[in-house]
């Protein structure tokens, strides 16, 4: 009896190891498009045990994984939009439909589909989140975006929302630290200011870095919400495809250590945001952002609304709307913690939270 039970346990361990190894390597390369290796989505779904269906013309694929439903389109040469859980998630490379077959780039398989659809098969998960660093964008002599019609400055709004979010998280038992708690800068040098935010996050032993901003666009009609995670090596930013500008990311940065969990964090935060705040869905995007480049833990930058849009600026004047933003972010962090909690035990009781406020990190030594 003990021998049979041992064999069953051993087989289970071997199966898990095989699945993890398969996930790490991915299906065999099925084609090369745009100078990039691509894999077959049929192979992906078969190897990961996902249900899928193809449209009659083979250009649209629907994938079902647990409680997630994803739809990908390969109709156009720059089709990078996946709809997952009713929100947009941008791929780093176009999906391709050719001759009745459907393909995604190997990098999108590894850094988008696998983390979002089968997070249990990616590399060892990060620690269950307990310490959150909230980063209110801009500050001091850097006002960020301004809406002059209503006299609003991005630096004031980011701090206001961050303080509201901190209050919610502290009430729930999270450890919270903020990169600033008043109208200050970490450095008058913009590059140093952004570097200090990452250094501060490391000093706090943070599990999550959340940078809050409000967006601007050349056209005042643009409105909505979006979220950014750091760009994986070998891929281009979401914005570059529309302009034809090739900004392919070629060097590994500290922020790339958490590529997979950055994506999980972004989706946990964003999947409820457009619906919860009644804003337009600009999607989950990737970009080489300085404040995320050296992040020592899973990190995202969120833009809940466009300050350059008068209608959204009016909404931002209302404290109730700012409360709504904070509540939506808190709910997303709870969802992220639930995902990580599936794979990790709770943080031990001896793990001390940092002081809830440390507004000015120590500058780096020359």
C-alpha positions, -999 to +999 in steps of 0.1 A: +000+000+000+028+024+010+046+015-022+016+022-044+009+055-026+046+065-030+044+057-067+013+079-071+030+108-053+062+104-073+041+104-106+023+135-095+056+152-087+071+141-121+040+153-139+042+187-122+079+189-130+072+180-166+044+206-169+067+233-154+095+223-178+071+224-207+059+258-197+095+271-194+105+258-228+071+262-245+059+244-276+083+240-305+088+269-328+061+266-356+071+295-378+090+328-380+072+361-387+085+396-383+119+382-376+105+366-344+099+330-334+062+320-332+044+290-317+011+274-327-018+283-304-032+249-310-001+234-296-001+259-267-037+250-258-031+213-261+000+213-240-016+235-213-050+218-212-069+248-224-102+247-243-102+267-276-122+274-307-115+290-340-137+312-361-149+298-395-122+317-414-095+307-388-086+344-380-101+346-345-093+322-316-112+319-283-094+303-254-109+293-221-088+286-190-104+282-156-123+314-149-106+333-178-118+338-214-095+352-240-101+362-276-073+368-300-074+381-336-049+375-364-067+394-391-043+422-396-005+426-397-005+448-365-032+430-346-019+428-311-050+432-290-063+403-269-096+407-250-092+389-217-119+389-190-136+417-211-106+441-210-079+448-235-045+432-231-020+442-257+005+416-269+041+426-277+039+411-312+011+406-337-009+374-336-008+357-370-035+336-388-021+318-419-035+289-438-060+278-411-033+280-384-031+305-356+002+317-341+015+339-313+051+349-307+071+328-283+077+359-261+040+365-259+034+329-250+060+332-222+052+367-209+015+371-216-005+339-221+013+317-196+012+342-167-024+352-174-039+318-182-017+293-163+002+312-136+006+279-117+031+269-144+054+299-145+086+300-125+086+300-087+061+326-075+070+357-057+062+361-020+026+366-010+022+404-010+021+422+023+042+454+018+029+479-008+048+509-020+025+536-034+042+561-056+023+593-063+037+605-095+055+639-099+057+664-070+074+696-060+086+716-090+073+689-113+035+693-116+030+667-143+000+671-165-022+702-159-057+710-167-057+748-167-094+751-173-102+736-139-069+744-122-059+708-116-023+695-114-014+658-117+010+659-087-019+670-064-043+644-077-018+615-076-010+623-040-047+626-030-056+592-045-025+577-030-034+589+005-069+575+001-056+542-011-031+541+018-060+546+043-079+517+028-049+493+027-039+501+063-074+494+075-071+459+058-038+451+075-014+458+047+021+473+052+021+505+033+049+530+025+047+560+002+075+575-019+061+610-009+034+622+015+035+658+006+042+681-023+079+673-025+104+657-049+129+630-041+154+649-063+151+680-085+170+659-111+143+639-129+165+609-136+177+607-100+141+612-087+130+581-106+160+561-095+153+570-058+118+557-060+132+522-070+159+524-043+132+533-017+111+504-028+140+480-023+147+495+012+111+488+022+114+451+011+082+458-009+062+431-025+044+455-049+053+489-064+023+509-076+029+542-094-002+564-098-004+590-126-030+608-147-026+608-185-025+635-212-030+634-249-026+659-278-063+656-285-085+667-256-111+642-267-090+612-256-103+597-224-101+565-204-080+542-182-048+522-189-021+504-170+016+498-179+040+470-170+077+469-180+085+458-215+100+423-219+134+419-236+129+415-273+096+433-276+083+467-285+062+491-266+025+492-273+026+527-286+054+520-311+033+499-334+009+527-343+037+551-352+059+525-370+087+533-346+108+503-337+118+507-300+125+470-295+139+464-259+172+446-262+189+449-227+179+431-196+170+455-167+162+449-131+125+453-138+127+423-162+133+400-133+095+401-126+082+402-162+056+374-155+043+387-122+042+423-135+017+411-160-003+392-134-003+423-112-014+446-140-043+423-150-054+419-113-056+457-110-070+465-144-096+438-150-121+457-128-110+493-135-128+504-167-161+488-156-157+498-119-150+534-128-171+537-160-141+547-181-130+538-216-107+507-218-073+517-232-059+484-221-030+467-204+001+480-221+039+475-221+065+504-221+101+511-212+092+535-183+120+548-161+101+543-129+095+506-137+130+499-151+147+493-118+118+481-098+129+453-074+095+437-071+064+433-093+056+468-105+030+487-126+021+523-135-016+531-136-033+560-154-069+559-142-081+589-163-070+616-187-065+649-170-062+666-205-099+656-211-123+682-195-150+656-188-126+634-169-110+664-152-145+673-139-149+639-125-115+641-108-126+673-090-151+651-072-137+635-040-162+606-045-146+598-079-111+598-063-125+575-036-137+552-063-103+551-079-087+542-046-113+515-039-108+500-074-070+498-068-075+482-034-098+456-049-072+448-076-045+444-049-067+420-031-072+400-063-035+399-069-029+387-033-054+359-039-036+347-070-003+346-052-019+330-022-028+301-043+009+292-046+024+306-014+016+304+023+008+335+042+036+358+052+050+346+086+039+366+116+075+376+123+077+395+090+076+431+102+059+457+081+079+489+074+069+523+088+038+534+070+055+567+059+089+575+047+086+603+023+122+610+014+145+581+007+182+584+013+200+596-019+224+571-035+261+575-027+281+590-055 
